[in-house]
Amino acid sequence: KGIAKLIAPSSTADPLAYSTNVDSGLRTLLGFGAPLPVPGRQSRLDQRFLPERDFSFWFGRSALAAEPAASNVNQMLPDPKDLQRYLTAVRSLLVELSDKIAIKSKLSDEHKPLYRQIVFTAAWQESCWRQWIKKGTPVASTTGDVGLMQVNRNTWRSLYDLKGLNGDIQYNGNAGGEILLYYLTKYAIRKNEDKQAGGNLARATYSAYNGGPGALGRYRGVRQAPVWKKVDEAFWEKFQMVSAGNEMAVKSCYVK
């Protein structure tokens, strides 16, 4: 309640009342800035595929012509018949959002490439770069994690719009990107994880993303149960491929 009074000293509302509304004061307090724009019916990823815009330099004119004019890429499934196009589009989305967040947060040039690699890898680890398991149904866990970045709807409910997390790949990606940057800068870098024996900023960031701030050093064997050791090692395996420029190996999720 003390923090709530600092945010809104004149408010008479119960500061502990359950709410799913985005709290701009809380976002500011934690350094996240203004709330993310609530998604409309169409994400920017959809707009890239509207017929009046020319993206033949990505896929070739024949591939673009084969795409139905009304295609809703926001809810597009990673169909094996068009998998390369789907993954290329999601990669572009992750590049765009990671660049935007890094610039907004004034992340140092030294850490910008690392941050993008963390975003690529976390999205691979969490969902294999997908928002949907079927049209209209997001990838979700029994513990409340949802979408491309598996953002937890309970933990982050006051920072993000729940409909956006559930229903828009761009909104979900931006939310996950913000959270990853928060753990990278406020925890991994600030606590000098890379200076620890066996320390690594990317691994520390993901351990915290997956298990909360208390799990920052989990990947180094700090209070690490076997189940979390397996999770952290899986992230590290993917990260090494991503850092070598092979993030499109995410295709292995779909092609055995």
ZADO-1210 file (C-alpha; in nm, 4 decimals, padded with zeros to 6 digits):
<atoms>
<atom x="00.0000" y="00.0000" z="00.0000" code="LYS" pos="1"/>
<atom x="00.2913" y="00.2326" z="00.0664" code="GLY" pos="2"/>
<atom x="00.4043" y="00.2197" z="-00.2973" code="ILE" pos="3"/>
<atom x="00.0456" y="00.2737" z="-00.4120" code="ALA" pos="4"/>
<atom x="00.0246" y="00.5905" z="-00.2017" code="LYS" pos="5"/>
<atom x="00.3432" y="00.7185" z="-00.3602" code="LEU" pos="6"/>
<atom x="00.1945" y="00.6673" z="-00.7053" code="ILE" pos="7"/>
<atom x="-00.1474" y="00.8164" z="-00.6249" code="ALA" pos="8"/>
<atom x="-00.1411" y="00.9914" z="-00.2846" code="PRO" pos="9"/>
<atom x="-00.4889" y="01.1421" z="-00.3215" code="SER" pos="10"/>
<atom x="-00.6638" y="00.8259" z="-00.4374" code="SER" pos="11"/>
<atom x="-00.9324" y="00.6761" z="-00.2131" code="THR" pos="12"/>
<atom x="-00.9493" y="00.3485" z="-00.4070" code="ALA" pos="13"/>
<atom x="-00.8301" y="00.0265" z="-00.2484" code="ASP" pos="14"/>
<atom x="-00.4695" y="-00.0062" z="-00.3751" code="PRO" pos="15"/>
<atom x="-00.4805" y="-00.3837" z="-00.3287" code="LEU" pos="16"/>
<atom x="-00.8056" y="-00.4376" z="-00.5196" code="ALA" pos="17"/>
<atom x="-00.7703" y="-00.6882" z="-00.8036" code="TYR" pos="18"/>
<atom x="-00.7729" y="-00.5181" z="-01.1410" code="SER" pos="19"/>
<atom x="-00.6763" y="-00.6088" z="-01.4952" code="THR" pos="20"/>
<atom x="-00.6482" y="-00.2458" z="-01.6068" code="ASN" pos="21"/>
<atom x="-00.3093" y="-00.1183" z="-01.7200" code="VAL" pos="22"/>
<atom x="-00.1617" y="00.1029" z="-01.4486" code="ASP" pos="23"/>
<atom x="00.0386" y="00.3810" z="-01.6136" code="SER" pos="24"/>
<atom x="00.1754" y="00.4918" z="-01.2758" code="GLY" pos="25"/>
<atom x="00.3167" y="00.1478" z="-01.2068" code="LEU" pos="26"/>
<atom x="00.4718" y="00.1329" z="-01.5519" code="ARG" pos="27"/>
<atom x="00.6394" y="00.4674" z="-01.4925" code="THR" pos="28"/>
<atom x="00.7604" y="00.3639" z="-01.1472" code="LEU" pos="29"/>
<atom x="00.9251" y="00.0519" z="-01.2896" code="LEU" pos="30"/>
<atom x="01.0769" y="00.2391" z="-01.5822" code="GLY" pos="31"/>
<atom x="00.8562" y="00.0921" z="-01.8577" code="PHE" pos="32"/>
<atom x="00.7221" y="00.4287" z="-01.9693" code="GLY" pos="33"/>
<atom x="00.3824" y="00.4973" z="-02.1226" code="ALA" pos="34"/>
<atom x="00.1512" y="00.1995" z="-02.1818" code="PRO" pos="35"/>
<atom x="00.1864" y="00.0166" z="-02.5105" code="LEU" pos="36"/>
<atom x="-00.0787" y="00.1166" z="-02.7669" code="PRO" pos="37"/>
<atom x="-00.3750" y="-00.1163" z="-02.7336" code="VAL" pos="38"/>
<atom x="-00.3957" y="-00.3164" z="-03.0567" code="PRO" pos="39"/>
<atom x="-00.6774" y="-00.2612" z="-03.2982" code="GLY" pos="40"/>
<atom x="-00.8204" y="-00.5170" z="-03.5334" code="ARG" pos="41"/>
<atom x="-00.5013" y="-00.5332" z="-03.7361" code="GLN" pos="42"/>
<atom x="-00.1383" y="-00.5500" z="-03.6247" code="SER" pos="43"/>
<atom x="00.1459" y="-00.3847" z="-03.8121" code="ARG" pos="44"/>
<atom x="00.2617" y="-00.7292" z="-03.9130" code="LEU" pos="45"/>
<atom x="-00.0710" y="-00.7699" z="-04.0970" code="ASP" pos="46"/>
<atom x="-00.0228" y="-00.4373" z="-04.2706" code="GLN" pos="47"/>
<atom x="00.3036" y="-00.5505" z="-04.4246" code="ARG" pos="48"/>
<atom x="00.1115" y="-00.8015" z="-04.6309" code="PHE" pos="49"/>
<atom x="-00.1664" y="-00.5779" z="-04.7640" code="LEU" pos="50"/>
<atom x="-00.1652" y="-00.5795" z="-05.1474" code="PRO" pos="51"/>
<atom x="-00.1084" y="-00.2057" z="-05.1925" code="GLU" pos="52"/>
<atom x="00.2387" y="-00.2362" z="-05.0389" code="ARG" pos="53"/>
<atom x="00.5262" y="-00.3937" z="-05.2289" code="ASP" pos="54"/>
<atom x="00.7308" y="-00.6489" z="-05.0349" code="PHE" pos="55"/>
<atom x="00.8592" y="-00.8457" z="-05.3293" code="SER" pos="56"/>
<atom x="01.2154" y="-00.7694" z="-05.2179" code="PHE" pos="57"/>
<atom x="01.1515" y="-01.0064" z="-04.9207" code="TRP" pos="58"/>
<atom x="00.9884" y="-01.2998" z="-05.0908" code="PHE" pos="59"/>
<atom x="00.9894" y="-01.2434" z="-05.4667" code="GLY" pos="60"/>
<atom x="00.6929" y="-01.1277" z="-05.6700" code="ARG" pos="61"/>
<atom x="00.5593" y="-01.4753" z="-05.7370" code="SER" pos="62"/>
<atom x="00.5427" y="-01.5598" z="-05.3675" code="ALA" pos="63"/>
<atom x="00.3673" y="-01.2309" z="-05.2882" code="LEU" pos="64"/>
<atom x="00.1147" y="-01.2807" z="-05.5653" code="ALA" pos="65"/>
<atom x="00.0242" y="-01.6190" z="-05.4211" code="ALA" pos="66"/>
<atom x="-00.0730" y="-01.4655" z="-05.0857" code="GLU" pos="67"/>
<atom x="-00.4521" y="-01.4088" z="-05.0556" code="PRO" pos="68"/>
<atom x="-00.5365" y="-01.0383" z="-05.0377" code="ALA" pos="69"/>
<atom x="-00.7333" y="-01.0817" z="-04.7150" code="ALA" pos="70"/>
<atom x="-00.4637" y="-01.2812" z="-04.5377" code="SER" pos="71"/>
<atom x="-00.4627" y="-01.2137" z="-04.1631" code="ASN" pos="72"/>
<atom x="-00.0970" y="-01.2644" z="-04.0780" code="VAL" pos="73"/>
<atom x="-00.1606" y="-01.1807" z="-03.7122" code="ASN" pos="74"/>
<atom x="-00.3484" y="-01.5088" z="-03.6857" code="GLN" pos="75"/>
<atom x="-00.1499" y="-01.6951" z="-03.9492" code="MET" pos="76"/>
<atom x="-00.0362" y="-02.0390" z="-03.8406" code="LEU" pos="77"/>
<atom x="00.3137" y="-02.1686" z="-03.9265" code="PRO" pos="78"/>
<atom x="00.1873" y="-02.3860" z="-04.2090" code="ASP" pos="79"/>
<atom x="00.4641" y="-02.6233" z="-04.3303" code="PRO" pos="80"/>
<atom x="00.3721" y="-02.5297" z="-04.6884" code="LYS" pos="81"/>
<atom x="00.4583" y="-02.1647" z="-04.6245" code="ASP" pos="82"/>
<atom x="00.6855" y="-02.1939" z="-04.3220" code="LEU" pos="83"/>
<atom x="00.9787" y="-01.9904" z="-04.4545" code="GLN" pos="84"/>
<atom x="00.7563" y="-01.6947" z="-04.5273" code="ARG" pos="85"/>
<atom x="00.5926" y="-01.7121" z="-04.1861" code="TYR" pos="86"/>
<atom x="00.9234" y="-01.7292" z="-03.9991" code="LEU" pos="87"/>
<atom x="01.0732" y="-01.4502" z="-04.2105" code="THR" pos="88"/>
<atom x="00.7785" y="-01.2275" z="-04.1249" code="ALA" pos="89"/>
<atom x="00.8059" y="-01.3006" z="-03.7530" code="VAL" pos="90"/>
<atom x="01.1822" y="-01.2428" z="-03.7650" code="ARG" pos="91"/>
<atom x="01.1178" y="-00.9008" z="-03.9161" code="SER" pos="92"/>
<atom x="00.8712" y="-00.8263" z="-03.6378" code="LEU" pos="93"/>
<atom x="01.1255" y="-00.9239" z="-03.3707" code="LEU" pos="94"/>
<atom x="01.3960" y="-00.7119" z="-03.5346" code="VAL" pos="95"/>
<atom x="01.1653" y="-00.4110" z="-03.5493" code="GLU" pos="96"/>
<atom x="01.0445" y="-00.4336" z="-03.1914" code="LEU" pos="97"/>
<atom x="01.3885" y="-00.5034" z="-03.0445" code="SER" pos="98"/>
<atom x="01.5362" y="-00.2049" z="-03.2304" code="ASP" pos="99"/>
<atom x="01.2507" y="00.0204" z="-03.1208" code="LYS" pos="100"/>
<atom x="01.2712" y="-00.0830" z="-02.7552" code="ILE" pos="101"/>
<atom x="01.6508" y="-00.0542" z="-02.7483" code="ALA" pos="102"/>
<atom x="01.6375" y="00.2990" z="-02.8894" code="ILE" pos="103"/>
<atom x="01.3525" y="00.4056" z="-02.6589" code="LYS" pos="104"/>
<atom x="01.5389" y="00.2787" z="-02.3529" code="SER" pos="105"/>
<atom x="01.8715" y="00.4276" z="-02.4691" code="LYS" pos="106"/>
<atom x="02.0390" y="00.0894" z="-02.4466" code="LEU" pos="107"/>
<atom x="02.4099" y="00.1194" z="-02.5141" code="SER" pos="108"/>
<atom x="02.5349" y="00.0315" z="-02.8617" code="ASP" pos="109"/>
<atom x="02.7520" y="-00.2313" z="-02.6970" code="GLU" pos="110"/>
<atom x="02.4497" y="-00.4252" z="-02.5765" code="HIS" pos="111"/>
<atom x="02.2079" y="-00.3759" z="-02.8688" code="LYS" pos="112"/>
<atom x="02.3203" y="-00.6842" z="-03.0672" code="PRO" pos="113"/>
<atom x="02.3071" y="-00.8957" z="-02.7514" code="LEU" pos="114"/>
<atom x="01.9584" y="-00.7724" z="-02.6719" code="TYR" pos="115"/>
<atom x="01.8278" y="-00.8633" z="-03.0176" code="ARG" pos="116"/>
<atom x="01.9784" y="-01.2095" z="-02.9836" code="GLN" pos="117"/>
<atom x="01.8079" y="-01.2515" z="-02.6465" code="ILE" pos="118"/>
<atom x="01.4730" y="-01.1531" z="-02.8005" code="VAL" pos="119"/>
<atom x="01.5178" y="-01.3991" z="-03.0891" code="PHE" pos="120"/>
<atom x="01.6138" y="-01.6787" z="-02.8511" code="THR" pos="121"/>
<atom x="01.3492" y="-01.6150" z="-02.5861" code="ALA" pos="122"/>
<atom x="01.0750" y="-01.6133" z="-02.8498" code="ALA" pos="123"/>
<atom x="01.2121" y="-01.9425" z="-02.9848" code="TRP" pos="124"/>
<atom x="01.2376" y="-02.0958" z="-02.6396" code="GLN" pos="125"/>
<atom x="00.8937" y="-01.9798" z="-02.5299" code="GLU" pos="126"/>
<atom x="00.6774" y="-02.0458" z="-02.8343" code="SER" pos="127"/>
<atom x="00.8820" y="-02.1409" z="-03.1413" code="CYS" pos="128"/>
<atom x="00.7949" y="-01.7950" z="-03.2784" code="TRP" pos="129"/>
<atom x="00.4207" y="-01.8402" z="-03.2784" code="ARG" pos="130"/>
<atom x="00.1237" y="-01.6683" z="-03.1197" code="GLN" pos="131"/>
<atom x="-00.1375" y="-01.9273" z="-03.2135" code="TRP" pos="132"/>
<atom x="-00.1983" y="-02.3009" z="-03.1848" code="ILE" pos="133"/>
<atom x="-00.5037" y="-02.2621" z="-03.4046" code="LYS" pos="134"/>
<atom x="-00.6890" y="-01.9636" z="-03.5428" code="LYS" pos="135"/>
<atom x="-00.8068" y="-01.7467" z="-03.2553" code="GLY" pos="136"/>
<atom x="-00.6484" y="-01.9646" z="-02.9848" code="THR" pos="137"/>
<atom x="-00.3153" y="-01.8380" z="-02.8478" code="PRO" pos="138"/>
<atom x="-00.0348" y="-02.0580" z="-02.7236" code="VAL" pos="139"/>
<atom x="-00.0974" y="-02.0700" z="-02.3479" code="ALA" pos="140"/>
<atom x="00.0244" y="-02.2546" z="-02.0413" code="SER" pos="141"/>
<atom x="-00.1671" y="-02.3737" z="-01.7366" code="THR" pos="142"/>
<atom x="00.0156" y="-02.1122" z="-01.5278" code="THR" pos="143"/>
<atom x="-00.1120" y="-01.8136" z="-01.7276" code="GLY" pos="144"/>
<atom x="00.1683" y="-01.7618" z="-01.9800" code="ASP" pos="145"/>
<atom x="00.0419" y="-01.6654" z="-02.3235" code="VAL" pos="146"/>
<atom x="00.1439" y="-01.5941" z="-02.6787" code="GLY" pos="147"/>
<atom x="00.4667" y="-01.5406" z="-02.8678" code="LEU" pos="148"/>
<atom x="00.6692" y="-01.4419" z="-02.5606" code="MET" pos="149"/>
<atom x="00.4629" y="-01.6404" z="-02.3055" code="GLN" pos="150"/>
<atom x="00.3987" y="-01.3304" z="-02.0966" code="VAL" pos="151"/>
<atom x="00.2286" y="-01.4250" z="-01.7714" code="ASN" pos="152"/>
<atom x="-00.1172" y="-01.2699" z="-01.7549" code="ARG" pos="153"/>
<atom x="-00.1198" y="-01.2680" z="-01.3750" code="ASN" pos="154"/>
<atom x="00.2297" y="-01.1391" z="-01.3018" code="THR" pos="155"/>
<atom x="00.2153" y="-00.8619" z="-01.5615" code="TRP" pos="156"/>
<atom x="-00.1577" y="-00.7815" z="-01.5654" code="ARG" pos="157"/>
<atom x="-00.1191" y="-00.4192" z="-01.4484" code="SER" pos="158"/>
<atom x="00.1535" y="-00.3461" z="-01.7009" code="LEU" pos="159"/>
<atom x="-00.0064" y="-00.4936" z="-02.0129" code="TYR" pos="160"/>
<atom x="-00.3494" y="-00.5180" z="-02.1703" code="ASP" pos="161"/>
<atom x="-00.4676" y="-00.8784" z="-02.1388" code="LEU" pos="162"/>
<atom x="-00.6613" y="-00.8734" z="-02.4660" code="LYS" pos="163"/>
<atom x="-00.3506" y="-00.7475" z="-02.6389" code="GLY" pos="164"/>
<atom x="-00.1360" y="-01.0244" z="-02.4919" code="LEU" pos="165"/>
<atom x="-00.3902" y="-01.2850" z="-02.5981" code="ASN" pos="166"/>
<atom x="-00.4880" y="-01.1525" z="-02.9353" code="GLY" pos="167"/>
<atom x="-00.2053" y="-00.9636" z="-03.1044" code="ASP" pos="168"/>
<atom x="00.1383" y="-01.0988" z="-03.1903" code="ILE" pos="169"/>
<atom x="00.2954" y="-00.7542" z="-03.2094" code="GLN" pos="170"/>
<atom x="00.1586" y="-00.6429" z="-02.8727" code="TYR" pos="171"/>
<atom x="00.2695" y="-00.9681" z="-02.7107" code="ASN" pos="172"/>
<atom x="00.6126" y="-00.9394" z="-02.8688" code="GLY" pos="173"/>
<atom x="00.6573" y="-00.5828" z="-02.7493" code="ASN" pos="174"/>
<atom x="00.5528" y="-00.6809" z="-02.3973" code="ALA" pos="175"/>
<atom x="00.8025" y="-00.9662" z="-02.3859" code="GLY" pos="176"/>
<atom x="01.0698" y="-00.7430" z="-02.5362" code="GLY" pos="177"/>
<atom x="01.0175" y="-00.4810" z="-02.2672" code="GLU" pos="178"/>
<atom x="01.0353" y="-00.7401" z="-01.9905" code="ILE" pos="179"/>
<atom x="01.3546" y="-00.8896" z="-02.1317" code="LEU" pos="180"/>
<atom x="01.5150" y="-00.5458" z="-02.1518" code="LEU" pos="181"/>
<atom x="01.4074" y="-00.4778" z="-01.7914" code="TYR" pos="182"/>
<atom x="01.5802" y="-00.7930" z="-01.6672" code="TYR" pos="183"/>
<atom x="01.8859" y="-00.7331" z="-01.8861" code="LEU" pos="184"/>
<atom x="01.9464" y="-00.3750" z="-01.7721" code="THR" pos="185"/>
<atom x="01.8025" y="-00.3608" z="-01.4196" code="LYS" pos="186"/>
<atom x="01.9343" y="-00.6988" z="-01.3097" code="TYR" pos="187"/>
<atom x="02.1865" y="-00.8788" z="-01.5327" code="ALA" pos="188"/>
<atom x="02.3970" y="-00.5752" z="-01.6258" code="ILE" pos="189"/>
<atom x="02.3467" y="-00.3826" z="-01.3034" code="ARG" pos="190"/>
<atom x="02.4443" y="-00.6826" z="-01.0912" code="LYS" pos="191"/>
<atom x="02.7464" y="-00.7595" z="-01.3129" code="ASN" pos="192"/>
<atom x="02.6354" y="-01.1116" z="-01.3987" code="GLU" pos="193"/>
<atom x="02.8960" y="-01.1265" z="-01.6744" code="ASP" pos="194"/>
<atom x="03.1666" y="-01.0811" z="-01.4098" code="LYS" pos="195"/>
<atom x="03.0563" y="-01.3890" z="-01.2142" code="GLN" pos="196"/>
<atom x="03.2331" y="-01.7237" z="-01.2544" code="ALA" pos="197"/>
<atom x="03.0555" y="-01.8818" z="-01.5502" code="GLY" pos="198"/>
<atom x="02.8464" y="-01.5685" z="-01.5812" code="GLY" pos="199"/>
<atom x="02.6630" y="-01.4650" z="-01.8962" code="ASN" pos="200"/>
<atom x="02.4293" y="-01.1692" z="-01.9474" code="LEU" pos="201"/>
<atom x="02.1975" y="-01.3476" z="-02.1902" code="ALA" pos="202"/>
<atom x="02.1602" y="-01.6535" z="-01.9704" code="ARG" pos="203"/>
<atom x="02.1029" y="-01.4409" z="-01.6605" code="ALA" pos="204"/>
<atom x="01.8385" y="-01.2359" z="-01.8402" code="THR" pos="205"/>
<atom x="01.6490" y="-01.5440" z="-01.9491" code="TYR" pos="206"/>
<atom x="01.6709" y="-01.7142" z="-01.6103" code="SER" pos="207"/>
<atom x="01.5114" y="-01.4046" z="-01.4561" code="ALA" pos="208"/>
<atom x="01.2538" y="-01.3833" z="-01.7360" code="TYR" pos="209"/>
<atom x="01.1598" y="-01.7451" z="-01.6783" code="ASN" pos="210"/>
<atom x="01.1756" y="-01.7549" z="-01.2990" code="GLY" pos="211"/>
<atom x="01.1634" y="-01.3977" z="-01.1723" code="GLY" pos="212"/>
<atom x="01.4395" y="-01.1731" z="-01.0312" code="PRO" pos="213"/>
<atom x="01.5370" y="-01.4296" z="-00.7702" code="GLY" pos="214"/>
<atom x="01.6360" y="-01.6696" z="-01.0483" code="ALA" pos="215"/>
<atom x="01.8943" y="-01.4338" z="-01.1982" code="LEU" pos="216"/>
<atom x="02.1871" y="-01.6638" z="-01.1156" code="GLY" pos="217"/>
<atom x="01.9933" y="-01.9868" z="-01.1550" code="ARG" pos="218"/>
<atom x="02.1760" y="-02.0867" z="-01.4746" code="TYR" pos="219"/>
<atom x="02.5047" y="-02.0859" z="-01.2797" code="ARG" pos="220"/>
<atom x="02.3721" y="-02.3545" z="-01.0476" code="GLY" pos="221"/>
<atom x="02.2442" y="-02.1158" z="-00.7798" code="VAL" pos="222"/>
<atom x="01.9517" y="-02.3050" z="-00.6222" code="ARG" pos="223"/>
<atom x="01.8980" y="-02.4803" z="-00.9540" code="GLN" pos="224"/>
<atom x="01.6637" y="-02.7793" z="-00.9551" code="ALA" pos="225"/>
<atom x="01.7085" y="-03.0352" z="-01.2355" code="PRO" pos="226"/>
<atom x="01.3966" y="-02.9160" z="-01.4163" code="VAL" pos="227"/>
<atom x="01.5308" y="-02.5587" z="-01.4346" code="TRP" pos="228"/>
<atom x="01.8757" y="-02.6793" z="-01.5323" code="LYS" pos="229"/>
<atom x="01.7161" y="-02.8398" z="-01.8358" code="LYS" pos="230"/>
<atom x="01.5299" y="-02.5183" z="-01.9223" code="VAL" pos="231"/>
<atom x="01.8421" y="-02.3024" z="-01.8903" code="ASP" pos="232"/>
<atom x="02.0519" y="-02.5419" z="-02.0957" code="GLU" pos="233"/>
<atom x="01.7884" y="-02.5475" z="-02.3693" code="ALA" pos="234"/>
<atom x="01.7967" y="-02.1679" z="-02.3852" code="PHE" pos="235"/>
<atom x="02.1772" y="-02.1687" z="-02.4007" code="TRP" pos="236"/>
<atom x="02.1803" y="-02.4187" z="-02.6864" code="GLU" pos="237"/>
<atom x="01.9415" y="-02.2009" z="-02.8863" code="LYS" pos="238"/>
<atom x="02.1248" y="-01.8811" z="-02.7965" code="PHE" pos="239"/>
<atom x="02.4516" y="-02.0144" z="-02.9319" code="GLN" pos="240"/>
<atom x="02.2848" y="-02.0816" z="-03.2668" code="MET" pos="241"/>
<atom x="02.1249" y="-01.7377" z="-03.2682" code="VAL" pos="242"/>
<atom x="02.4494" y="-01.5598" z="-03.1776" code="SER" pos="243"/>
<atom x="02.6150" y="-01.7400" z="-03.4688" code="ALA" pos="244"/>
<atom x="02.3567" y="-01.5835" z="-03.7011" code="GLY" pos="245"/>
<atom x="02.1393" y="-01.8926" z="-03.7320" code="ASN" pos="246"/>
<atom x="01.8161" y="-01.7776" z="-03.5658" code="GLU" pos="247"/>
<atom x="01.6168" y="-01.9281" z="-03.8522" code="MET" pos="248"/>
<atom x="01.7055" y="-02.2671" z="-03.7057" code="ALA" pos="249"/>
<atom x="01.3806" y="-02.2118" z="-03.5174" code="VAL" pos="250"/>
<atom x="01.2422" y="-02.3987" z="-03.8173" code="LYS" pos="251"/>
<atom x="01.3510" y="-02.7185" z="-03.6372" code="SER" pos="252"/>
<atom x="01.0398" y="-02.6803" z="-03.4207" code="CYS" pos="253"/>
<atom x="00.8297" y="-02.7655" z="-03.7234" code="TYR" pos="254"/>
<atom x="01.0548" y="-02.9707" z="-03.9512" code="VAL" pos="255"/>
<atom x="01.1830" y="-03.2939" z="-03.8012" code="LYS" pos="256"/>
</atoms>
